[in-house]
């Protein structure tokens, strides 16, 4: 009897621990539906996540793939900054 009761408690614990995972997965599914229909909201979310990461890790170099920057609308930011520095004769560091 005791082994059966232990097995039942372990089964219930797995169910209890699994519920938050299911809830998180459902939230991600809901968000993906919103973002798939609204690319502007998705770009804003990406920008916000990048901002929050940079705010928390102030002195950390964060490597971001150029394709990610392109999808957020910052694809030519480096060229724009370089052009600005060239026009106003600032040294590019």
Sine and cosine of phi, psi and omega as CSV:
sin_phi,cos_phi,sin_psi,cos_psi,sin_omega,cos_omega
0.00,0.00,-0.68,0.74,-0.08,-1.00
-0.91,0.42,-0.60,0.80,0.04,-1.00
-0.92,0.40,-0.61,0.79,0.03,-1.00
-0.92,0.40,-0.66,0.75,0.02,-1.00
-0.91,0.42,-0.66,0.75,0.04,-1.00
-0.89,0.46,-0.68,0.73,0.02,-1.00
-0.89,0.46,-0.63,0.77,0.02,-1.00
-0.92,0.40,-0.66,0.76,0.04,-1.00
-0.90,0.44,-0.67,0.74,0.02,-1.00
-0.91,0.42,-0.64,0.77,0.04,-1.00
-0.89,0.46,-0.70,0.71,0.00,-1.00
-0.91,0.42,-0.61,0.79,0.03,-1.00
-0.90,0.43,-0.65,0.76,0.03,-1.00
-0.90,0.44,-0.63,0.78,0.04,-1.00
-0.91,0.42,-0.70,0.71,-0.01,-1.00
-0.88,0.47,-0.70,0.71,0.01,-1.00
-0.95,0.32,-0.41,0.91,-0.02,-1.00
-0.98,0.17,-0.40,0.92,-0.04,-1.00
-0.86,0.51,-0.72,0.69,0.03,-1.00
-0.87,0.49,-0.60,0.80,0.04,-1.00
-0.89,0.46,-0.66,0.75,0.03,-1.00
-0.91,0.42,-0.65,0.76,0.01,-1.00
-0.91,0.42,-0.66,0.75,0.03,-1.00
-0.90,0.44,-0.70,0.72,0.02,-1.00
-0.87,0.50,-0.63,0.77,0.02,-1.00
-0.91,0.41,-0.65,0.76,0.03,-1.00
-0.89,0.45,-0.67,0.75,0.05,-1.00
-0.89,0.45,-0.63,0.77,0.04,-1.00
-0.89,0.45,-0.70,0.71,0.03,-1.00
-0.87,0.49,-0.70,0.71,0.00,-1.00
-0.90,0.44,-0.65,0.76,-0.02,-1.00
-0.90,0.44,-0.56,0.83,0.05,-1.00
-0.92,0.40,-0.65,0.76,0.02,-1.00
-0.91,0.42,-0.73,0.68,-0.06,-1.00
-0.94,0.34,-0.51,0.86,0.00,-1.00
-0.93,0.37,-0.45,0.89,0.01,-1.00
-1.00,-0.07,-0.11,0.99,-0.08,-1.00
-0.61,-0.79,1.00,0.06,-0.04,-1.00
-0.89,0.46,-0.46,0.89,0.03,-1.00
-0.92,0.38,-0.68,0.73,0.04,-1.00
-0.89,0.46,-0.62,0.79,0.03,-1.00
-0.91,0.42,-0.69,0.72,0.02,-1.00
-0.90,0.44,-0.65,0.76,0.04,-1.00
-0.90,0.43,-0.63,0.78,0.03,-1.00
-0.91,0.42,-0.68,0.73,0.05,-1.00
-0.87,0.49,-0.71,0.70,0.00,-1.00
-0.88,0.47,-0.66,0.75,0.01,-1.00
-0.91,0.42,-0.66,0.75,0.03,-1.00
-0.90,0.44,-0.65,0.76,0.04,-1.00
-0.90,0.44,-0.70,0.71,0.02,-1.00
-0.87,0.50,-0.73,0.68,-0.02,-1.00
-0.89,0.46,-0.63,0.78,0.03,-1.00
-0.90,0.43,-0.69,0.72,-0.02,-1.00
-0.93,0.37,-0.55,0.83,-0.01,-1.00
-0.93,0.37,-0.64,0.77,-0.02,-1.00
-0.96,0.27,-0.68,0.74,-0.06,-1.00
-0.96,-0.30,0.94,0.35,-0.14,-0.99
-0.85,0.52,-0.69,0.72,-0.11,-0.99
-0.98,-0.20,0.48,0.87,-0.03,-1.00
-0.91,-0.41,0.67,-0.74,0.09,-1.00
-0.99,0.14,0.81,-0.58,-0.01,-1.00
-0.93,-0.36,0.87,-0.49,0.00,-1.00
-1.00,0.06,0.82,-0.57,-0.02,-1.00
-0.83,-0.56,0.83,-0.56,0.04,-1.00
-0.86,0.51,0.63,-0.77,-0.04,-1.00
-0.87,0.49,-0.51,0.86,0.02,-1.00
-0.91,0.42,-0.55,0.84,0.06,-1.00
-0.91,0.41,-0.67,0.74,0.04,-1.00
-0.90,0.43,-0.63,0.77,0.05,-1.00
-0.86,0.51,-0.69,0.73,-0.05,-1.00
-0.93,0.36,-0.38,0.92,0.04,-1.00
-1.00,-0.02,-0.06,1.00,0.02,-1.00
1.00,-0.03,0.17,0.98,0.01,-1.00
-0.96,-0.30,0.39,0.92,-0.12,-0.99
-0.87,0.50,-0.58,0.82,-0.06,-1.00
-0.94,-0.33,0.35,0.94,-0.03,-1.00
-0.89,0.46,-0.68,0.73,0.00,-1.00
-0.87,0.49,-0.69,0.72,0.02,-1.00
-0.91,0.42,-0.62,0.79,0.01,-1.00
-0.91,0.42,-0.70,0.72,0.02,-1.00
-0.90,0.43,-0.70,0.71,0.02,-1.00
-0.87,0.49,-0.67,0.75,0.03,-1.00
-0.89,0.46,-0.69,0.73,0.02,-1.00
-0.86,0.51,-0.73,0.68,0.00,-1.00
-0.90,0.43,-0.57,0.82,0.01,-1.00
-0.93,0.37,-0.68,0.74,-0.03,-1.00
-0.90,0.43,-0.68,0.74,-0.08,-1.00
-0.99,-0.10,0.24,0.97,0.07,-1.00
0.82,0.57,0.60,0.80,0.12,-0.99
-1.00,0.01,0.62,-0.79,0.05,-1.00
-0.94,0.34,0.67,-0.74,0.05,-1.00
-1.00,0.02,0.87,-0.49,-0.05,-1.00
-1.00,-0.08,0.00,0.00,0.00,0.00
